[in-house]
Amino acid sequence: MRFFWPIITSVFLVACGEGDPVNLQSAISTTNSTQSTAVQTSTACQKVSYSSTLFESTEPDRIAEQWYLERLGIVDTAFNRSTNKTNTNPVTVAVLDQKIDYNHPDLRRNLDLNNSCHFSESSNIYQSVEHATEVSGIIAADNSNNAGINGIATHTLIRGFNILNSKGSNTEWGVALGAADSTQADGVDIFNQSYGYPIPDDNGFVNYQDNSVLAEGILSEAVQSRRSGKGALYFKAAGNFYESTTPCSTYNRKLPYQSANMDPDNNIPYNIVVGSVDEQDKRACYSASGSSLFFVAPGNQLLATSSNNQYELFSGTSAATPVASGIAALILERHPNLGWRDVRHIMLASAEQVDEKIQPVSLSLSDGTYIAEPQWQTNGAEYQYHNWYGFGRLNASKALAMAGNYGGLLPTQQIKTSSLITPSQSIPDNSVKGAQSVYSDNNNLRVESVQLSINLTHARLADLSIELISPSGMRSILLTPRNGYAVPSSQTRFDFVLLSQAFYGETSQGEWTLKVVDTKSGVIGTLNDWTMTLYGHTLN
């Protein structure tokens, strides 16, 4: 069983990203009957219940309260409507979440009622409809009757999978994630995953990263086979546990308690990981940072649909992720022949740098100063990257403009894994020197993602920083020190899978250097072995 929780934050604790969302608006008044009916989606799923009557909202137009639309370059209500006015083949987004309120008037026209999937609910899991309804509204709420709010892509179909309410069996996860035999996912273009793992506790590290193996296998097939071979897109929330204390503070010396890379699903190269920024285009203090981030999106106090025909302010990387899904839907509506990697490329290449003057985070060690979190860096392909923001904050207008002038599709993706590298090297205690190991690559690929599998021995994972330096000199921190890893005292040998997006566009040929730095005295460890997997394509 895979254990997840919806990444939810609160409007009254929005600065720290903890708690459940609270009601913002009283229920919309309706006068329609509530006769119940249901649709059978598939023998693999239960029925999805909804009212046979289409409710009409008496809520006023509230688009002016959606501050994030203008920030994204969505300047009028016509912008986020497809050029395909007949809407005969809309983009479909699967919302993998809790239950959706299928009766909300802002959603009903865009809900794929015939194909949404309801799994048996677990009695051990809190049952709610707020989170999934909020996520769905950010993607595809419909304001065509000049009432309520607009989603990012108002002609998009939402297909619900209440996987977070379910028992979470491998079969159920296979159906929801779009495994090859999942007919319930047929026709899905985009999968929205506004959930994540908690940090492993003292008993959880041994099997912690094993849980993502199922998902990576499913996604690796889906990006090749779905959308008639063009590949489905998977957007994933970075996580909400940057800080471990409330209110947000400098407890971790401006380093994350739980980085995005500490959620194993964020280290799957087919997941497009999304962080959150606030109204000032600064990292929301709960938003997990890390080298697995691709970009950030507005995710603080977004007005969204909620259960019982209500509206709420919604915050968290759970809110930022459907913003990204909605922008991808806009691109696919206008340019359906793009592959999933082409859409991803357009979104990152059109993202805007924010918080340009952010300073590096340094630690004083016994033999010098260690830069544990660099400032914005420009990689060898001239892309700017920061662990807090990825390649920057999304801009829908710029992305659509770039898609309209997009040239040829990216070449077929290639995956190259090194042989096992076995340095068996001691990690110097409290030293900037670190344990260093070099791999020489001759594949000469244009890099898209780099994934490391690392085995090391150490009694205090919270002391360690793991970084990778490319042939261009670009430095990526894959695990920041002062993190919240807590492990059994009896366990000292660990296997990590970590991902970096920071080298996007660089050439792979040359020497890559893995460096493990121990930032605190008292414990000696060993870098045992590692492998590096390159995801990329041939150079033109």
N, C-alpha and C positions, 0 to 999 in steps of 0.2 A: 504493500500500500504506500502511496505517495502522500505525504502530509503537507498541506498548504494552508495558507490563510489569505483572505483578501486583504490587499494592502490598503487600509482605510485610515483616514485622518479626520480630525474634528475641526469644525468651524470655530469652536471656542478655544481650541488648543492648536490653531492652525500654525502657529510659529514653531511648534515642536512635533507636529505630525503624529499625535497619538490619540486614541479613543475612537468612538464611533461617530459618524456624521449625525448632526442633529437637524431637526426640522427647521426650515427657514420660512416656509409659507404655509398657510392653512390650506386645507384640501380645496381643490377646484370644485365649484358647485356644478352639479349635473342634474338633469331631470329625466334621464333615460332609465329604462328598466335594466335589470341586471340578470337577465336570463342567461344561464350558463350552458356552454357547449364545449366541445373538445375536438382535437384533430389527432388521428393516429399517425405518427411520423414514420415509424418503422417497427418491426418486431423486436429490434434491439433496444428500443426506447419506449418509455411510457407516453401517455397522452399529455399534450400541452393544453391546459385549460384557459379559456378566455371567454369574455362575454360576447354573445352573438350580436349585440348592438354596438355600433361605433359611437363612442362618446364624443361630444363636441365640447371643447373647453370654453369657459367664459372668462378665462384668465386674460388680462391685457397683454399686449405685445411687450416682451421683456428683453428684446435683443440688446437694447442700450445698456443693460446690466452685464452683458457678456464681454468684459474688457479684453479678453484674450483673442477675440475674433480680429479686432483691428491690429493687435500685436502680430498676428499671423499673416497680415496682409489681406484679410478677408474684409473688404470695405463696403460691400452691399449685399443684399439678400440674393441677388442674381449670381454672385460669384460662386457660391458653393452648390450650384445646381448644374447638373451635367449638361453638356451640349447636346446630348441625346435626349431631346424633349419627350420622346415617346416612352423612354425608360423601358424598352422591351428587353434589355439584357443588363440589368443593373449589377453593380458590384455587390458581392455578398460578404459580410464580415461575421465570423463566428465569435460570439462573446462567451468565452470559457470562464464561468463565474458562478455566482449563486443564481437563484431564480429571478427572472425578469417579471416586472408587472406588465403583463401583455395587454392591459386595458388602458394604459396611459394615453390620453388623446394626442400627445405630441409624438408618440412612438408608433401608434397602431398602424398607420398607413405604410410604415417601413419595416414591419415585423414579418419575418418569413414563418408564418404560423403553421404552414403545411409541413415544414421540414425541421422545425426546432425540436429539441430532444430533451426529455425530462427523465432523469435517472431516479431510481429509488433513493429516498433520502435516508441519511444516517441519523439515528436517534442520538448519537453522541456529538453531533455538530449543530451549532446554533443556526437555525433556519431564518433567513432574511431575504428580502427582495430589494432592499435599498441600493446596495452596492452595484448589482448588475444593472439595475434600472438607471442609475446615474451614469455608468459607463456607456450604456446604450444611447442615452440622450446626448452625450458629448459627441458621439460618432454621427448620429443620424436623426436627431429630433427634427420634426417638420413644422415649420412656422407658416406654412402656405396659407393658413386661414387667419394670419396676422394675430395669432394668440400664442402665448408662451414663448419658447426659445427655439433657436436654430441649432442643429448639429453642424459639424464641420462639413459633412457630405450628405445633403438632405434627400438624395435619391438612392441612398445605399440601403440594402436589405440587411436586417439584423437577424441572425439565426442563433438562438440561445441554446447553450449546453450547461446545465446546472451542475457541473462537475464538482464544485466546491461544497454543494449540499449533499453529495453522494457518498457512498462508502469508499469510493476511490480505488476500486479494483483496477488491475492492469487492463482488463477488457474495457472498462468504462473510460479510462484514460486514452486507450487506443482509439475508441470511437470519437472522443472529443478532439483529440489532436490531429485526427485525419489519417490514421493508419491506412495502409493500402486496401484493406478489406472493409473500411468504414464507409458504407454507402450513405450514412447520415451526413458525412462531410462532403459528399460529392457536390460540386458547384461552389464550394467556399473558396474565395480568393484570398482572404486575409483572416488570420486568427489573432484575436486580442487576448492577452494573458495578463490581467491586472491582479497578479498574486505572486507569492514568493515563499521562500523557506525562512523559518526562524534560524537564528544562530545556533549551532549545535551546542548542546549542554555537555556535562561531564560524561554522559553515557552515550552520546549520539554520534561521535566523530567517526567511529569505525565504519559504519554503514552510510555515513552522511552523503558522500559523493556518489555512491552506487545508485541512488534513486534516480539520477538523471540519465542513466544508460538507456532506459526504455524510451524516454523522450527524444534523445539524440538520434536513436535509430529510426524512429518514426519521422522526425523532421528531415533527416537526410534523404529519405525516399520522397517525402512530400514536395520538397523543393525541386525535385527532378520530374515528378510525374503529374502533380496537380496543375490545374489551369492548362491542360493539354500540353504538358511538357514545359510550360513557362515558369512553373513553380509558384506555390503559395507563399505569402509573406507572413511571418510570425513576429509580432511585436510583444515585448516582455517588459514588465515593470522592473526598474532597478532595485527597488526596496526602500523602506522608510526608516531604517534604523542606523542612520549615520551617527546620531548621538545616542548615548545610553542613558542620559539624564534628562530630567524635566525641571525647569525649562532648558532650552538649548544653551549650551555653555561651551567652554574651552576644556572640558574634562579630558578630552583625548588630544589636547594640544593641536587642534584643527586637523586632526587625522580621524578617519572614520572608525567608529566602534565596530560596525559591520559594513564592510565595503560591498559593492555590487558583486565582486568576484567571489565573495563568500557564500553566495547562492549558486549552487552548482549548475542550475539551468541557465544562468547568465553566462556560463562558460561554454555553452553550445554555440558553435559559430553560425548556426542558421537562425538563432534568435536575434532579433534587433532590439537591443536593450535601450530603454528610454528613462532618462532622469527628469526631475522637475525643477522649474524655476518659478520665482514669485513675480509679483507685479513690477518689481524693479529690475527684472532680468538677472537676479542673483540666485545662486543655488538655494532652493528651499532647504532649511537647516536639517530637515529629516531625510532629504534625498540622498540615497547611497551613491557614493562616487566609486570610480574604479576604471581600470583599463578595458573592461568589457562594454562600457557605454559607447553607443554610436552617436547619440545626440540627446538634447533635452527639449522639452516643450513646456508651455505654461501648465501648471498643475496646482496652483494655489487659489482657493476660493473661486472655483469655476461654478457658475450657476448651472445646475443640471436637473434633469427630471428625477423624481423620486417616486416611491410607492404611493398608492392611494391618490393618484392624480396631483401629487404635490411637487414642489421644487425645493432643492437644498443647495447650499454651498458645499462643494466637494473639493477636498484637497488631498494631495498625495501623489506618488508616482503612479498610483492606480488611475488618477485623473489625467496625468500627462500622457499615459500610454494610448488611450483612445483618441487623443488629439493626433498622435502620429498615425494611428490606424485610419482616421478620417482623411488625413492629407494623402495617404497612400491610395485610399479609395477615390479621391478626386483625380489623382493622376491616372489610375487605371480606367476610370470612366471615360476619359478623353483619349487615352493611349493604351488600349487593351492588349496590344501586341508586345508590350514591354515585358521582359523577364523580371523575376523577383529581384535579382541583383542589380538590374538597371534602375528599378524604382528606388532601391536602397541607395545606389550611387547618386541619383538625382537629389534625393533628400539630404544626404550628407554634404554634397558639393554646393548646395544652395543654402545651407544653414549659415546663420550669422554668428560671428564671434561676439560674446557678451563678457562683461566683467573683465575687460582687457587688462586692468592694472592689478589683478590679483597677484599676491606675493607668494613666493615659495615657502614651504614649511621645512624648517631646519631643526635638527637635533644635535646636541653637543655630545660627542662620544670621546673615548679616552685619547684618541689620536687625531681628532679633528672634527669638522662640522660635516654632518651628513644631510643631504637634501632628500628628505623623505617624501615630499610631494612637490614636484617642479612647478614653475609657473607655466603659462601657455608656451608650447613649443611648436616649431615648424619642422615637420618631418622632411625626409628626402624627396618627397613628391610635392612639396610646397603646401601641404594641408596643415592647418593649425589644429592642435589637439591639447586638451586638458582633461585630467581624470574626473574633474567635477562636471564638465560640460560636453565631453566627447568632442565632436567637430563643431558644436555650437547649437544655438537655438533655432528650431525649425521655422521656416517662412513659407507658407503655402503659395503665396503669389509668385515668389522667386522660383519655387520648385516647379510650378506649372509652366512658367515661362521657359525654364530650362528643358522641361519635357517636350515642349513644343518645338524646340530646336535641336533635339537630341539626335545624334548621328547613329552609327551602326551599333547593334547590340554587342554587349560584352562577349568575348570568346567563352567557350565552354570552361567551366571551372575545373581546375586540377587540384589534386590533394597529394602532397608529398610529405612523407614522414621519415625523419632521420632514423638511423640505427640507434640502439641504446648507447648512450654516452655515460661512462662510469668513472667519474673523477674520484669518488671515495675520498673527498677532501674535507678536512677539518674546517669548521666555520669559526674564524677568529672571534673571540669574545669582546663585545663592546668596541668594535673596530670598524672604521670606514673601509678598510681593505676588503673585507668580506671574503667568501669563498667564490672563486671565479672559474668558469669552465667555458671553453670555446667550441663552437660547431661551425665548420666551413660548408656553406651551401653552394652547390653548382647547378641548381635547377633553373636559375635565371627566370623566375616568375615575377609577374606584377602582383605584389602582395595585396590580399584583401583582409585576411585575418591570420593570426598566429596563435596556436594553442600549444601549451607546454604541459607535459606530464612529468611531475617531479617527485622523487622519493628522497626524504631526508629524515635525519634523526635529531630530535631536540625535545627537551622537556618543557619548554615554554614557547609555544608558537606565537604568543603575543609580542615577543621580543623581535621577531624576524621581519625583515623586508626582503622581498623577492623582486628582482628587476631583470629586464632584458634590454640589451643594447644592440641595435641593428648595425649592418655594415656602414650606413650613412652617419652613425653616431647618435641617432635618435634613441632616447632613453625612456623606457616605459616601466612604471612601477606596477607590478601585477598583484602584489600583496603589500599593503602598508603596515608598518609596525604600530604598536600601541593599540592593536585590535582586540576584539573581545573573545578570541578563541579561548575556551576553557576545556581542558581534556583530562581524562583520568591520569592520575600520577603514575599508574602502571604502564601507560602507553607513551612511547617516545618515538616511534617510527611511523611516518605519515606519508601518504600518497596524495598529491595535489593535482588537479587539472585546472589550469588557469588560462585565461584568454586575454589577448590584447588586440585592440582595433587601431592602436596608435600608429602602426606602420603602413596604413592603407595607402596604396599607390606606389610604394617604394619598390625597388628591385631587390630580389632576395639574394642574389649572388654575393658571396663574401663571408666574412666572419661575423657570427652572432655570439654575443657573450652573455651567459647567464651569471648573475651575481646574487649571492645570498648574504645579507648583512645582519649581524646580531647587534641590536641597539642597546643592550643592557647587560651588565656584568653578572656573573654568578653561575651561568650554565653554558657548557660547551656542547656543540652539536656537530653533525656531519652531513654534507651534501653527498648522498650516495650515488644516485644516477638520475638521468632525465632523457626525454626525447622531445623533439620539436616537430610540430605538424604545420605545414604551410598550406593555406587556402588561397588560391590565386588563379591567374591565367597567364597564358604565354604573352610575351612582350610583342607589340606590333612592330 
